[in-house]
């Protein structure tokens, strides 16, 4: 029920026999590196400590979360937005990894519109869509109905508890919350 990028980008490490947790840990480390690199020089030590101490990130990663992959590409797209094609391609890769990334696209386009105008915003959407299709086209062609069913599964199938807050008590214990 994920777009093709969710598993295609992991293929090289899977082929080498590297466990998925290590792949996602590399994504977490790459995000920390980008955040540290983008921080002002005087705040870089703080950025390193903040990234290393983020319990939300570690709980997600150690709990088997795969969000680090698409969030890495959202972060890269956002920070590289002055490089029009590269930024849009990064957002497109994020969209090709997980449906949640799709919700970032309107905000990214508004940011590009405000900073660079329509001449950059409209082509950005085209690049995002093209990259998404590049990853997913073979699977769409092989079975359009199955692909659509998989893509909308998170929105159409019964929900299950997952997340932080009150629902975490139900996930971590036998209490009927």
C-alpha positions as CSV (number, residue, x, y, z in Angstrom):
1,X,0.0,0.0,0.0
2,X,3.0,2.3,-0.5
3,X,4.2,4.0,-3.7
4,X,7.0,2.3,-5.5
5,X,9.8,4.5,-4.1
6,X,9.2,3.0,-0.7
7,X,10.8,-0.3,-1.8
8,X,12.8,0.7,-4.9
9,X,15.1,3.0,-3.0
10,X,15.8,0.3,-0.5
11,X,16.7,-2.3,-3.1
12,X,20.5,-1.8,-3.1
13,X,20.8,-2.2,0.7
14,X,18.4,-5.2,0.6
15,X,20.4,-6.8,-2.2
16,X,23.5,-6.4,0.0
17,X,21.7,-8.1,2.9
18,X,21.7,-5.0,5.0
19,X,18.7,-5.0,7.4
20,X,16.0,-2.4,6.7
21,X,16.6,-0.8,10.1
22,X,20.1,0.2,9.1
23,X,18.8,1.8,5.8
24,X,16.3,3.9,7.8
25,X,19.0,4.7,10.4
26,X,21.1,6.1,7.5
27,X,18.2,8.2,6.5
28,X,17.9,9.5,10.0
29,X,21.6,10.3,10.1
30,X,21.4,12.0,6.7
31,X,18.6,14.2,8.0
32,X,20.7,15.1,11.0
33,X,23.6,16.0,8.7
34,X,21.4,18.2,6.6
35,X,19.9,20.0,9.6
36,X,23.4,20.5,11.1
37,X,24.7,21.7,7.7
38,X,21.9,24.2,7.3
39,X,22.2,25.6,10.9
40,X,24.2,28.8,11.4
41,X,27.8,27.9,12.3
42,X,27.4,29.0,16.0
43,X,24.3,26.8,16.4
44,X,25.7,23.6,14.8
45,X,26.7,22.0,18.1
46,X,23.2,22.6,19.3
47,X,21.8,21.1,16.1
48,X,23.9,18.0,16.6
49,X,22.7,17.6,20.2
50,X,19.1,18.3,19.3
51,X,19.1,15.8,16.4
52,X,20.8,13.1,18.5
53,X,18.5,13.7,21.5
54,X,15.2,13.7,19.6
55,X,13.1,11.1,21.3
56,X,10.4,11.4,18.7
57,X,12.8,10.4,16.0
58,X,14.4,7.6,18.0
59,X,11.0,6.2,19.2
60,X,9.8,6.2,15.6
61,X,12.9,4.5,14.3
62,X,13.2,1.9,17.0
63,X,9.5,1.2,16.7
64,X,10.0,0.2,13.1
65,X,8.9,3.5,11.5
66,X,9.8,4.2,7.9
67,X,9.1,7.9,7.8
68,X,12.8,8.8,7.7
69,X,12.9,8.0,4.0
70,X,10.3,10.4,2.7
71,X,11.1,13.0,5.4
72,X,14.7,13.1,4.2
73,X,13.5,14.0,0.7
74,X,11.0,16.5,2.0
75,X,13.8,18.1,4.0
76,X,16.2,18.1,0.9
77,X,13.5,19.6,-1.3
78,X,12.7,22.3,1.2
79,X,16.3,23.2,1.8
80,X,17.4,23.1,-1.8
81,X,14.4,25.1,-3.1
82,X,16.7,27.7,-4.7
83,X,17.8,24.9,-7.1
84,X,14.4,24.6,-8.8
85,X,14.7,21.3,-10.6
86,X,16.6,19.5,-7.8
87,X,14.1,20.7,-5.2
88,X,11.1,19.6,-7.2
89,X,12.7,16.3,-7.9
90,X,13.4,15.7,-4.2
91,X,9.7,16.4,-3.4
92,X,8.7,14.1,-6.2
93,X,10.9,11.3,-4.7
94,X,9.2,11.9,-1.3
95,X,5.8,11.6,-3.0
96,X,7.0,8.4,-4.6
97,X,7.9,6.9,-1.2
98,X,4.8,7.6,0.9
99,X,1.3,9.1,0.5
100,X,1.9,11.3,3.5
101,X,4.3,13.3,1.5
102,X,1.5,14.4,-0.9
103,X,0.2,16.7,1.8
104,X,3.5,18.7,1.7
105,X,3.2,19.5,-2.0
106,X,0.7,22.4,-1.7
107,X,2.8,24.0,1.0
108,X,5.9,23.5,-1.1
109,X,4.2,25.1,-4.1
110,X,3.0,28.1,-2.1
111,X,6.5,28.6,-0.9
112,X,7.9,28.4,-4.4
113,X,5.1,30.7,-5.6
114,X,5.9,33.3,-2.9
115,X,9.7,33.1,-3.5
116,X,9.9,32.7,-7.3
117,X,6.5,33.2,-8.8
118,X,4.3,31.2,-11.2
119,X,7.1,30.6,-13.6
120,X,8.7,28.3,-11.1
121,X,5.7,27.0,-9.2
122,X,3.8,25.5,-12.2
123,X,6.8,23.6,-13.6
124,X,7.6,22.5,-10.0
125,X,4.3,20.6,-9.9
126,X,5.1,19.1,-13.3
127,X,8.5,17.9,-12.1
128,X,7.0,16.5,-8.9
129,X,4.4,14.6,-10.9
130,X,7.0,13.3,-13.5
131,X,9.3,12.0,-10.8
132,X,6.4,10.3,-9.0
133,X,5.3,8.7,-12.3
134,X,8.9,7.6,-13.1
135,X,8.9,5.5,-10.0
136,X,5.3,4.2,-10.3
137,X,4.7,3.9,-14.1
138,X,5.7,0.2,-14.4
139,X,3.4,-0.7,-11.6
140,X,0.5,1.4,-12.9
141,X,0.9,-0.2,-16.3
142,X,1.1,-3.7,-14.9
143,X,-2.1,-3.4,-12.9
144,X,-3.8,0.0,-12.7
145,X,-6.7,-1.3,-10.5
146,X,-4.3,-3.0,-8.1
147,X,-2.1,0.1,-8.0
148,X,-5.0,2.4,-7.2
149,X,-6.3,0.1,-4.6
150,X,-2.9,0.0,-2.9
151,X,-2.5,3.8,-3.1
152,X,-5.8,4.5,-1.5
153,X,-5.7,1.7,1.1
154,X,-4.5,3.9,3.9
155,X,-7.6,6.1,3.3
156,X,-10.2,3.4,2.6
157,X,-9.4,0.5,4.9
158,X,-10.4,0.4,8.5
159,X,-8.0,2.4,10.7
160,X,-5.8,0.9,13.3
161,X,-4.3,2.7,16.3
162,X,-0.8,4.1,15.7
163,X,0.9,7.2,16.9
164,X,1.7,9.1,20.0
165,X,-0.5,10.4,22.7
166,X,-3.4,8.5,24.3
167,X,-3.5,5.8,21.6
168,X,0.1,4.8,22.6
169,X,-1.3,3.5,25.9
170,X,-3.5,1.1,24.0
171,X,-0.6,0.0,21.8
172,X,1.9,-0.5,24.7
173,X,-0.3,-2.2,27.2
174,X,-3.4,-4.3,27.7
175,X,-5.6,-1.3,28.8
176,X,-8.8,-0.9,26.8
177,X,-8.3,2.7,25.7
